[in-house]
Amino acid sequence: RRKYEEIERQYACRWNGCEKAYGTLSHLNVHVINKNHGKRREPKEFEETRKILQARKQQEEGTRKADEERQ
């Protein structure tokens, strides 16, 4: 199980004034339903966000490997 700090919170609630964000779409949807913050979110709403985070992860991994090779 991941620690609180380790969770990448890529699924943010878009309700005005709500600053909650979750690591999974299902957890966001539970929040949205319980708090009446509109309709359930669909995976297609987060396609761009997932692409950006995936590219960032790949870049960080490449940087980490390059640093390891230098040592």
Secondary structure, 3 states (H helix, E strand, C coil): CCCHHHCCCCEECCCCCCCCEECCHHHHHHHHHHCCCCCCCCHHHHHHHHHHHHHHHHHHHHHHHHHHHHC
